[in-house]
Amino acid sequence: MNDSMLKNIRLKDGVFAPRQETNWKTTIPGCIRRCEETGRLKAFELKWKEGDPDKPHIFWDSDVAKVLEGMSASLQIHPDPAMEKKLDELIDLVIGAQQPDGYLNTHFTVIDQDKRWTNLHDWHELYCAGHLMEAAVAHYQATGRRKFLDAMRRYADYIDSLFGRDPGKKRGYPGHEEIELALVKLYHASGEKRYLELARYFVEERGTEPNYFVTAENFPEAGLKNRQAHKPVREQTEVDGHAVRAMYLFAGLADIAGETSDPALLECAERLFRNTVQRRMYITGGVGSTQFGEAFTHDFDLPNALAYAESCAAIGLALFAKRLLDITGKCEYADVLERVLYNNGLSGISLQGDTFFYANPLEMNETFFERGHIYSSRQKWFDCSCCPTNYCRFLPRLGLFCADAAPDRLRIDIPAAMEICRPEYAVEVTGKYPYDGRIGIKIKKGGDFTLSVRIPSWCRKHEILLNGKAVAVSDDGYWTSKRVWQTGDEVTLILKLVPEVVYADPRVPADIGKAAVQRGPVVYCLESTDNPGILLHSARIPAHPEFTLRAAEGLPAGTEALLFRGEAVKPSDGPLYGTNPPAYEAVQLCAVPFALWQNRGKSAMQIYLQVK
Amino acid sequence: MNDSMLKNIRLKDGVFAPRQETNWKTTIPGCIRRCEETGRLKAFELKWKEGDPDKPHIFWDSDVAKVLEGMSASLQIHPDPAMEKKLDELIDLVIGAQQPDGYLNTHFTVIDQDKRWTNLHDWHELYCAGHLMEAAVAHYQATGRRKFLDAMRRYADYIDSLFGRDPGKKRGYPGHEEIELALVKLYHASGEKRYLELARYFVEERGTEPNYFVTAENFPEAGLKNRQAHKPVREQTEVDGHAVRAMYLFAGLADIAGETSDPALLECAERLFRNTVQRRMYITGGVGSTQFGEAFTHDFDLPNALAYAESCAAIGLALFAKRLLDITGKCEYADVLERVLYNNGLSGISLQGDTFFYANPLEMNETFFERGHIYSSRQKWFDCSCCPTNYCRFLPRLGLFCADAAPDRLRIDIPAAMEICRPEYAVEVTGKYPYDGRIGIKIKKGGDFTLSVRIPSWCRKHEILLNGKAVAVSDDGYWTSKRVWQTGDEVTLILKLVPEVVYADPRVPADIGKAAVQRGPVVYCLESTDNPGILLHSARIPAHPEFTLRAAEGLPAGTEALLFRGEAVKPSDGPLYGTNPPAYEAVQLCAVPFALWQNRGKSAMQIYLQVK
């Protein structure tokens, strides 16, 4: 994933672009404020002492790092001198905490000074280091200034001096993966190949025998799977354990596969991706079914009301998918990426950008939200606040997930309205995707390059016009044309976009007898806001409903709601168990995009409906 | 609940009696062995020191106490001199650990000596004390010997000297309730009213302001509900928090309501019972939906595959129901009691009596058991081994739950085959209940008493013959006849017993569109053992199936299996999400009693089936 391309892609659509603006204006300033209020920033002053409030926590540095990374990424699409000034102040604060040997971690500098690197399996030091490195690279890409980058190179050099297979080095690796992909970024920004080698070491050493966590840290064998350290990564065939850790690790694995052109490693990454998305992914792109260990469980175990589907895990799946897409060019990766971006990837943050879901269940029953269930409304912050700060850095990069703009080729993966400008060419994508299937791709500055346009797998019929004339359609997932494009050339992509009733594999117990509604890449849900008085979980949809589109009320302009006739139960007091079947009555139902639920006050919500 | 009646009731049926025999021969000896192996018995020697293995845990004493209680109860129905000798040895061991002031707790005698009663909310001291008292009362009832009883009276006296509203006393109460109902038993066995008063104090003080756990122990407010201490018990309208604690507390509450004839307290107990069984109980009689905090959640939240439904909680619900049944004589309490006894109350233990479920989900999906899910097979023991030892004492008392035999009245609540012998009369109940609805009630020794026979609420049609002649049927739940019964008189109860399709209230999201099969009080399930190759969770049952009875294969003689035609999906590899509806094919399905699942090797299991 080439973050430096961010400056070339400017989103102009109705879904992603407003989220980026809100992130700039609300989410980032809000997260900075929370980092201040909670002591996360003050921790970098290294003045905390026993008895003081706000004891620096082992993973606080990562939250600050993600905000810094988000500020840098945001500056590339929304120049803002005041934010840039604040960013530089914060970087000075952070760098100021760096130790002479390059080490930078607030907790282990003021507390537990003698415990550096003694508990890799739990204590998040390498995880925090990775996030700081990513932040430094983003700052360098945004501003060209090397101060932060150089500091984090010193930190990476220090880590490189400690870890590895050379005699005297620790043969450890992170309990919470993240530094792998960060080191690859640092390698790209600096050209220093040692960082790539260190990333590769962390990936390859993981889970080998004798197991480091077990032998050096007395970590129980039973916990290894949660950290993807139960066997060497190359031998792993199923995605297991903590979902965010798994996604970050496999994204790093893919990076290394791409950098080293190691076919076995790529095959490993693709295998793990297939297991994820063909067996263990929600229709929303969510992953990690269970709150226990925030983890993957097993094939087809995808409960809806009790789904965990952490926001950060969806972001991690997007990172993983994007890397495999860039390496292989296969449409299947873009299909998953798009599923994540328009659904679980956005559901974790409110339209106002000020509240967040940590978990993203696919069903919120009436009694759950009445009781103030923990996942029934978005929260302003969390003790473990990885998700809010992850959005700071994820949202500004949405453009990168929509297109890949190399000097000699442009691949449009998600045809959201955007401008792609390079020295070699400029292209404008117009339309109201994902709510409308007609997309214009206009050459604003001609050039000699290959244009590839994805035909999404959900689309059953499409047309492509080149300057108004139909051209042969493709069926390998991308329509590709290499030519000397003239300024004013226009490709029109017409994707048939109809609401569909979508079934999960019947091996998914939670979805048996049920189906979801999807239109294009957008997964719909019923919310009680639009369906007052209806027991949502009892709703039935016909197998072949007649859908009507309507502007969704109280949601951003352009958002399409879907109306259809169905049935639902009118509940009445009776015995908890009895022989009378529930009585259904005909009702009008209104579905809205899942990603936007709980933006209009508290509401019950249901994605999967019984099929009549 | 009058345990002393146990000697008057001898079960002879095909379901409960064999469980009692297995408990005597296998479960109790096995639990004694485990208590030995794990150091639970050795702990009473008070010789443990730092560095030794098997550090006495805060709740180990309760496990030993429950085994002792079970041995005593078992001796009443299965005299066994060797077991009685062993019991006396163990009692000597236990009593030997009692301190001069009456205190008896292995953990706080050899470890944390200075921390007695300093953490009531978590440390289980009063809980362990309660179980020891119950064990002592059971021993006294079984043998007439007072040694253990007197020792536990000294312990109760000591506790009474510490807790209460008098100046200088601690105004605390247990974090894990249990001692309340134990003190009532101790009151009955000893006649000492102070024990009843202390029990009443513990119940009434609970949750009052200023909150003891919060003010004296710095326990977070957020944790109070888990311990039913968020408000005074009298003001509680919903059953909340840790399910076992709640059931034990409310059983004690009912005891006190019965003893004190306090109508408000009884009303409170009945209200909490109704909330439990009308809103928060599984069809199996299981309670406590979630593993988080082993707790109740909220109305209608009854997930199946992820049900917790701890074995001990079902036992607790039986204790609660039995008390309200004895106090009020209302059939609704017997209905719930019976639901528990024939379903979740027995599912927690194998037919061999040597393995146990801690949790009792209502669905075990194919992939769950393939992966060795924690609840996919019964375990020999647990670190927290409350459930196995609870069975030791629960099973011998099953007769007590079936009938109430007072000198002047006999109430038959569950017409399992049994003999009820008192000085005043003797009655034999015959038949194959619950698998056959024809029940004989024969007077073996005549006398002047009132006979009440329950007509279960699941029964839509019944007949009663008195000496072969039909008598008027009752519809208030009990048929009652007061007369001078002659030896040889016979009442015949004919309950129409047909398999039925049972629906949960449609407000239960997990069961929407589904139904269970029940025959009489027995809830059925599909097991893959009987339905090989069928994706059980995809099974559909017609709304009006034709059932055929068949002897269940590999299960105890007399167990009826149910055959019916249904449908199921034949799975094939395809996309995880797609527009093709799953294809169903006609299949023959075989259901067996839920309580007996996983007794014939590992198996998937399904109670709720889609209704076609």
Interface residues (C-beta under 8 A of the other chain):
Chain A: V277 Q278 R279 M281 I283 Q291 F292 T297 H298 D299 F300 D301 P303 A305 L306 E363 N365 E366 T367 F368 E370 R371 E500 V501 V502 Y503 A504 D505 P506 R507 V508 P509 A510 I512 G513 K514 A515 A516 Q518 L535 H537 S538 R540 A543 V569 P571 G574 P575 L576 Y577 G578 T579 N580 P581 P582 Q610 V611
Chain B: V277 Q278 R279 M281 I283 Q291 F292 T297 H298 D299 F300 D301 P303 A305 L306 E363 N365 E366 T367 F368 E370 R371 E500 V501 V502 Y503 A504 D505 P506 R507 V508 P509 A510 I512 G513 K514 A515 A516 Q518 L535 H537 S538 R540 A543 V569 P571 G574 P575 L576 Y577 G578 T579 N580 P581 P582 Q610 V611
